[in-house]
């Protein structure tokens, strides 16, 4: 029966109460949500690090730096013309505001165009912080890829064994396999755990000039998926590739993968190789290094371990080790607010619309930047994102 005054907790209600009572910030709450939904070991490590506060502490440090810079700047605005305030009072913040971690170009020293020693120190600090934030944004989407999964696509000509490779990696008959070319039409996708990293693997139609309208649509979708993939598994028939590095590169070029997308060259049908099997194996072993190549047989399973090792290496390069270095960006909203913060810092003291040297405008830009950081951690304007964050929690968390 029911007890008077008791009700089941709403999704995320306990975590939301912890947030409102200052036990954690929004980045830690998001880390807890990601930990609940994690499916691989690397995802769990990243989520646990964020839940324990590493990412929030980084943003809090940046916010504290901005608070100090703003206080220093406003003190100069309020008291710089007061004869009763000694000069040492205005410059005492220089030690606290000394830049760290990021080298700053010397041109930053003269952007505000003021002569007091303390205000240029604020400018140097702001420029250093802007560079650090922009470096954080240029992380190759490691955290987002690890959180959401690396989108990989199996691409190649018809009848080279793409669907067979898809089934081999899935360890189940997920795709229809037929000797008839053009069997696969739509994009099939499955989530896999490869070496602890999340992989969203897609099987696509064979790339060729199709005449059938349905197959032509399948090829169009395959091309679209290929252009938006984070990783490409280029599959070729090993019996039709000469055993030379130049031939491997030429065969890969015919598939036209995106130039900046990591690629693994998979030479299927190793069980059908004749006399040049050894030379082709040696070619795969010694190069070309980019893309790495391996021989497999989807029929016998030969080469599967080598392929999984190559995939793990590529995924580790894309996602990084979540326990090493600075914590990674994991949410698109973080990127949005950090971009706005960096933009506000970039305009600091640069005199848009003829307001060069206006310290009041410069101070307002520091407030805008600090507000964007506060929206990430939930210390400013959190109400509009709370429902979105906590609604995905399990009941009672």
Secondary structure, DSSP 8 states (H G I E B T S, - for coil): ---TT-----BTHHHHHHHHTTS--HHHHHHHHHHHH--SHHHHHHHHHHHTTHHHHHHHHHHHHHHHHHHHHHHHHHHTT-TTS-HHHHHGGGTTT---SS---GGGGGSS----HHHHHHHHHHHHHHHHHHHHH-STTHHHHHHH-EEEEEE-STTSSHHHHHHHHHTS--S---SSTT---S-EEEEEEETTEEEEEEE----S---SHHHHHHHHHHHHHHHT-SEEEEEEEGGGS-SSHHHHHHHHHTT---TTSEEEEEEE-GGG--TTHHHHHHHHHH--SSSEEEE--TTT-TTHHHHHHHHHHHHHHHH--TTSSS-----HHHHHHHHHHHHHHHTTTS-GGG-TT-HHHHHHHHHHHHHHHHHHHTSSS-HHHHHHHHTTS-BT-
